[in-house]
Amino acid sequence: MIANLNFRSNPISPLKVTLLIETLISGQIVASIAEFPTFRVEADTQESAVQQLQLNFLERAKHIETIDWEVPLDSVEPAWMKYAGVFKDDPDFLEIMEEMRAERNSDDDSEVDPSYYS
C-alpha cells in the first residue's frame, strides 16, 4: 500500500541535458541524450544530427509532464533488515566473530604475501 505520497504537478522547467555525439565507422553521426537514452538520431553531419535530435526531443517534450515525488524513506525498510540479528544468540557465530576480531587486531602479518604489494 502506498501512503504519504506527496505528488505535485509541475510544468516543465528549463532542463540541462548532455548530448552525446558518436561517429560511426560508416561516417554517419549518432546524436543521443545521456539522460534520455531512448532519444537517438543518425545523420550525415553532426549539425544535422544535433538539430534533428533537438527537434524530436522538443516535440515529445510538449506531451511530457513532470511530477515531483517525495519518497518517504523512513517508511522503506532496507532488504537486509529482515536478516539483522538473525545470529545474535548463535554461540558458533559469536565464536567466529571473536576469531575474526582477534585476527583483525593482530599485528601478525605473516600471511601477507609481500610480492602482492610490489
C-alpha positions as CSV (number, residue, x, y, z in Angstrom):
1,M,0.0,0.0,0.0
2,I,1.3,3.4,-0.9
3,A,0.9,6.0,1.8
4,N,2.0,9.6,2.5
5,L,3.0,10.3,-1.1
6,N,3.0,14.0,-2.0
7,F,2.5,14.4,-5.7
8,R,2.8,17.9,-7.1
9,S,2.4,18.5,-10.8
10,N,4.9,21.0,-12.4
11,P,5.2,22.5,-15.8
12,I,8.4,21.6,-17.5
13,S,11.1,24.0,-16.3
14,P,14.4,24.6,-18.1
15,L,16.3,21.3,-18.3
16,K,20.0,20.8,-18.9
17,V,20.9,17.6,-20.7
18,T,24.1,16.1,-22.1
19,L,24.3,15.4,-25.8
20,L,26.5,12.5,-26.9
21,I,28.0,12.6,-30.4
22,E,29.5,9.5,-31.9
23,T,31.0,9.0,-35.3
24,L,30.3,5.5,-36.7
25,I,32.7,3.6,-38.9
26,S,30.3,4.3,-41.8
27,G,30.9,8.0,-41.3
28,Q,27.3,8.5,-40.0
29,I,26.9,10.7,-36.9
30,V,24.9,9.5,-34.0
31,A,23.5,12.0,-31.5
32,S,21.8,11.0,-28.3
33,I,20.8,12.4,-24.9
34,A,22.7,10.8,-22.0
35,E,19.8,11.4,-19.6
36,F,17.2,10.1,-22.1
37,P,18.8,7.1,-23.8
38,T,15.7,6.4,-26.0
39,F,16.4,9.6,-27.9
40,R,18.9,8.7,-30.6
41,V,19.3,10.0,-34.1
42,E,21.7,9.1,-37.0
43,A,22.5,11.7,-39.7
44,D,25.2,12.6,-42.2
45,T,26.6,15.5,-40.3
46,Q,27.0,16.5,-36.6
47,E,24.9,19.6,-37.1
48,S,22.1,17.7,-38.8
49,A,22.1,15.0,-36.1
50,V,22.0,17.5,-33.3
51,Q,19.3,19.6,-34.9
52,Q,17.2,16.5,-35.6
53,L,17.7,15.3,-32.0
54,Q,16.7,18.6,-30.6
55,L,13.6,18.9,-32.7
56,N,12.5,15.3,-31.8
57,F,13.0,15.9,-28.1
58,L,11.2,19.3,-28.1
59,E,8.3,17.8,-30.0
60,R,8.0,15.0,-27.5
61,A,8.5,17.3,-24.5
62,K,5.3,19.1,-25.5
63,H,3.4,16.0,-24.2
64,I,5.5,15.4,-21.1
65,E,4.6,16.5,-17.6
66,T,6.9,16.3,-14.6
67,I,5.8,15.1,-11.2
68,D,7.8,15.6,-8.0
69,W,7.6,12.7,-5.6
70,E,8.9,12.9,-2.2
71,V,9.8,9.3,-1.3
72,P,9.2,8.7,2.4
73,L,12.4,6.8,3.0
74,D,11.8,6.4,6.7
75,S,8.9,4.0,5.9
76,V,11.0,1.9,3.5
77,E,12.8,-0.9,5.2
78,P,16.1,-2.0,3.6
79,A,16.0,-5.5,2.2
80,W,18.8,-6.7,4.5
81,M,16.9,-5.6,7.6
82,K,14.9,-8.9,7.8
83,Y,18.3,-10.6,8.4
84,A,19.6,-8.2,11.1
85,G,20.2,-10.0,14.3
86,V,19.5,-13.5,13.0
87,F,22.7,-14.8,14.6
88,K,22.6,-12.8,17.8
89,D,22.1,-15.9,20.0
90,D,24.1,-18.4,18.0
91,P,27.2,-19.4,20.1
92,D,29.1,-20.7,17.0
93,F,28.6,-17.3,15.3
94,L,29.9,-15.5,18.4
95,E,33.0,-17.7,18.4
96,I,33.6,-16.9,14.7
97,M,33.2,-13.2,15.3
98,E,35.7,-13.3,18.2
99,E,38.2,-15.1,16.0
100,M,37.8,-12.5,13.2
101,R,38.1,-9.7,15.6
102,A,41.3,-11.2,17.1
103,E,42.8,-11.6,13.6
104,R,41.9,-8.1,12.6
105,N,43.5,-6.6,15.7
106,S,46.6,-8.8,15.4
107,D,50.0,-7.3,14.5
108,D,50.9,-10.6,12.8
109,D,51.3,-10.1,9.0
110,S,52.9,-13.4,8.3
111,E,50.1,-14.4,5.9
112,V,50.6,-11.4,3.8
113,D,52.5,-12.1,0.6
114,P,54.8,-9.1,0.1
115,S,55.1,-9.7,-3.6
116,Y,51.4,-8.8,-3.9
117,Y,52.2,-5.2,-3.0
118,S,55.4,-4.7,-5.1
